[in-house]
Amino acid sequence: MQSNSAAHRSPRWLSPKGLLFRFAAVLLGISPLLLAEIGLRAFDFGRLNEIEDPYVGFSSVRPLFVLNGASQRYEIAPSRLALFYPDSFPAEKDKGEFRVFCLGGSTVQGSPYTIETSFTTWLELSLRAADPSRNWRVVNCGGLSYASYRLVPILNEVLAHEADLIIVYTGQNEFLEDRSYNEVKRISPLVARVHAACSNWRCYNLCRLAWIHSCRRISPSAAGNRTIMPADVDAWLDHPGGLNAYHSNDDWRRGVVEHYGRNLQRMVDCSLQAGVPLVFCNPVCNLKDCPPFKSEPSGELSVENRMRLDKKWSEARNLTNDRLARRAQLVREVLAIDDRFAAAHFLLGRCHLDEGRIAEAKNEFVRAKDEDICPLRMIEPMYEVLAQVARRNRVPLVDVRALIEDRTPDHIPGQEWLMDHVHPTISGHQLIAESLFHQMDQMGLVHASPEWQQQRDAAFREHLAKLDTPYFLRAKERLDGQRRWTEGRAFKQHTPDR
């Protein structure tokens, strides 16, 4: 009969020798994978940016920055100056230099002004005021009409230039260019999270890249899933009558939203793999002072309902402001016929605002933005995707939208802080810079001295004093041109005046 000690003795495989043996066996089994991973990293193969965008490709990808003649600085390439403003940084990074690259569209560039009054400049001045001992450099990579899918190659480029922080402000330009999402399969959030985790391994990326190429060899039609975009932006509104290209298409919108989310995730993955922190900005839109750019009744309306809608809508628009109740009633009747008529939602929002019904007004303005046939402002599903990607990956999200709402008396963004449909005023850019500065402070990237705000304000005043009157006059001309462009009157955006 066994003794109690023998009966309660641990199984042999749980003994120290047994555990050590099993650990060695597992390590031996995965050692080829570990060696392959080390080799791929040593020779810099299998980076995530080598994996192609499943939605779009480009006829060519040119670098944004090139070495100047003396090979001492990287500058915006001359071929890119039609859509980017000149900026540069040293080829060799100083020991005390901290490099911030800001990526996005015309808002990052400071439109209708230029980078001299963009939040990138105000952020650099703020950082210098907070810690003059460091060489702070904030590089502006804002391209006119640049959407998120065009920013991914730029992100991969600047990550190779010893970036210390990436700031991304994007979401307003996703509907500018023609592309197709007809045959792209959707994936679940769980699969997206697993992919994001696996993307940190070079072996996984290399196997995925090989699988993509093998699928295309077996089925060449698979390449047809992607739209091949031109090297430069080719926006519908850059062409005469470009507004006519926009029509209601819910499937296309869903594809745009999903593509936007994929691009954000790719930015997160690439930044994480490079070991560079990333900050997203939550863009702001003008709601109450910007009507929809294009409204049209549903194509499914009967002829009779279309005539009823036209009659009621015409009467509502022609009523004077002293007949507010009647106008609101007519607009409700229009929406009862077609609940997705964007212009009616906007007009009802104005009625609610005049009546002091702020919450109802804001709801209608948001609905008008989302039902806009020509969505030049970020739609709500994109805000949700941005928040999800930031939350899922624990990426800081500077909420510019909430920032402006909190400082607007009725909490509905309008002309108080925005020059047009999306571009902040100079004060708005300073506010964004302040919020980004505080975010960097929370991340431990900068530590403000007690008197930094006074020094910052003095630097702001000194910088503004250097800007002459023609600078502001040129901005007014560009603003007028942008308004014509949004109306479909083909104002091709050219290189800003220097």
C-alpha positions, -999 to +999 in steps of 0.1 A: +000+000+000+014+034-010+022+059+017+004+092+020+035+110+007+037+088-024-001+092-030+002+130-029+035+132-048+033+157-078+033+141-113+068+137-128+060+162-155+054+189-129+088+184-113+115+211-120+133+188-144+101+179-162+091+216-166+126+225-178+125+197-203+092+208-217+103+245-219+134+234-238+113+214-262+089+243-269+119+267-273+135+243-297+103+240-317+098+277-321+135+285-325+133+285-364+105+310-362+125+332-338+156+330-359+136+339-390+121+369-372+155+381-360+169+377-395+140+396-411+144+424-387+182+425-392+178+428-430+146+450-426+123+427-445+086+421-438+077+456-426+040+463-424+042+491-449+051+465-476+016+451-473-006+467-500-038+485-493-066+461-503-088+489-516-066+512-537-032+513-553-012+542-569+001+545-604+033+557-587+044+567-552+069+596-551+087+607-519+073+638-502+108+649-490+140+650-511+176+661-502+184+696-514+213+704-536+238+705-507+223+673-493+220+690-459+182+691-456+152+672-466+127+695-483+092+691-498+099+678-533+093+704-561+069+680-578+047+681-547+045+718-542+012+721-561-005+706-530+020+709-502+036+740-487+074+742-484+089+728-452+121+710-443+143+694-417+180+686-414+193+654-430+213+647-398+193+649-366+209+668-337+213+651-304+188+674-287+163+676-316+127+664-311+109+658-344+071+660-348+055+652-381+019+664-386+000+646-414-034+655-429-051+677-454-057+714-459-065+719-423-030+708-413-016+732-439-036+760-423-059+767-453-070+793-464-039+806-448-006+787-450+016+769-424+027+802-408-007+803-389-014+765-388-015+747-355+018+731-364+036+765-361+018+774-329+027+740-314+064+745-323+063+780-307+046+766-276+072+738-272+101+762-276+086+785-249+081+755-226+116+741-229+141+763-248+169+738-241+155+714-267+155+718-305+118+713-312+109+708-349+073+704-360+072+695-397+040+702-417+029+674-440-005+687-448-016+682-485-045+699-501-073+674-506-053+646-492-073+617-478-062+590-453-053+565-480-028+590-494-013+597-460-003+561-453+027+562-477+037+596-463+036+581-428+059+553-438+083+578-453+085+601-423+089+572-399+122+565-416+134+601-408+139+596-370+104+608-360+097+612-323+060+618-326+033+616-353+002+637-353-026+629-377-056+651-385-076+635-412-112+626-422-126+655-442-113+645-477-124+609-479-151+615-505-132+637-530-118+610-554-135+583-574-128+547-564-147+514-561-154+491-531-177+467-549-157+435-543-138+441-511-149+417-484-156+430-449-139+416-418-151+415-382-136+437-355-122+405-338-102+396-369-090+432-372-077+430-336-059+397-342-044+410-374-032+442-356-015+420-330+001+397-355+013+426-377+041+433-352+058+401-364+078+403-396+072+366-404+034+372-404+037+402-427+060+384-451+037+353-452+007+376-458+025+394-486+034+361-503-002+350-500-015+382-516+009+377-546+001+340-549-036+348-550-031+373-578-010+348-598-038+322-595-065+348-602-054+379-620-088+393-616-081+397-579-060+428-589-092+443-602-105+447-566-083+477-561-087+510-578-054+524-591-053+560-582-032+587-600+000+598-582-016+633-576-050+640-562-077+640-588-108+653-570-141+654-587-145+691-578-113+700-596-132+695-628-159+716-644-193+704-632-176+682-606-206+685-583-227+665-608-205+635-601-220+631-567-252+610-562-267+591-533-249+558-529-251+541-495-229+512-505-201+535-516-204+555-484-200+523-463-169+514-483-154+548-477-160+545-440-145+511-438-115+521-459-110+551-436-110+528-405-085+504-422-062+533-430-063+545-394-054+510-382-025+508-407-012+541-393-014+527-358+003+494-368+031+511-387+038+536-359+038+509-333+062+488-353+085+517-357+083+525-320+070+560-326+041+574-306+010+585-325-017+610-317-050+613-336-071+645-338-109+644-339-118+669-367-144+696-363-170+707-389-190+738-393-226+727-386-248+757-382-234+781-408-227+757-436-257+743-455-253+710-474-233+713-506-257+692-526-293+680-518-316+660-541-348+641-535-347+604-533-349+587-567-375+563-553-401+590-549-432+588-571-439+616-596-467+628-574-446+629-542-418+646-560-442+674-571-456+677-536-420+679-522-410+706-547-440+727-540-437+726-502-399+731-503-402+761-526-428+777-503-407+770-472-376+786-487-395+817-498-411+825-464-397+854-445-382+849-410-413+864-393-433+833-404-410+809-385-437+785-373-451+781-408-417+775-423-409+748-397-442+731-404-436+731-441-401+717-437-415+689-415-439+681-442-411+679-467-392+655-444-423+634-440-422+629-478-384+623-480-366+620-446-331+621-463-335+655-480-304+672-465-313+708-472-346+704-453-328+691-423-305+721-423-334+746-427-353+729-398-321+732-377-321+769-384-357+772-374-350+753-341-320+776-335-342+807-340-367+792-316-340+786-290-343+748-292-306+741-292-305+704-288-331+698-316-312+723-338-279+705-334-295+671-342-309+685-375-276+701-384-257+668-379-284+650-399-280+676-427-243+670-428-246+633-429-273+633-457-252+658-478-249+642-513-215+658-516-200+651-481-171+675-478-174+672-440-167+642-419-198+621-413-208+605-380-199+569-389-164+581-395-163+598-361-173+565-346-146+545-364-119+570-354-130+567-317-130+529-320-096+527-335-081+551-310-098+533-280-089+498-293-052+507-297-050+531-268-039+559-291-045+594-277-073+613-294-073+651-291-109+660-295-109+691-315-146+688-322-154+689-285-128+716-279-146+739-304-181+729-292-172+737-256-161+772-266-191+780-288-220+797-269-247+773-282-222+744-285-229+741-322-197+748-343-201+776-367-183+807-380-172+817-345-142+793-349-144+782-385-135+801-417-157+778-439-170+743-437-140+727-420-111+751-417-105+767-383-097+804-378-062+814-366-075+814-330-089+779-337-055+767-348-039+782-316-065+764-296-057+731-313-020+737-307-027+743-270-046+710-267-019+691-285+007+706-262-012+694-231-015+660-247+023+659-252+026+670-215+004+641-204+026+617-225+057+630-207+072+644-239+074+680-226+075+696-192+063+731-190+080+757-169+057+778-146+061+809-168+058+791-201+023+805-210+036+841-207+066+833-229+043+814-254+019+844-256+048+867-263+061+844-290+026+843-306+024+881-307+059+884-321+051+858-348+018+875-358+035+909-360+058+894-387+029+886-410+022+914-434-012+926-449-007+907-482-006+875-462-041+880-450-054+893-483-041+862-501-059+841-476-091+859-484-086+853-521-080+816-515-111+814-492-132+828-520-117+803-544-124+774-521-160+785-518-163+784-556-146+750-556-171+736-531-199+749-553-186+728-582-173+758-601-140+741-608-114+762-589-084+740-592-063+744-561-029+757-571+003+763-553-003+788-525+014+822-529+047+823-511 
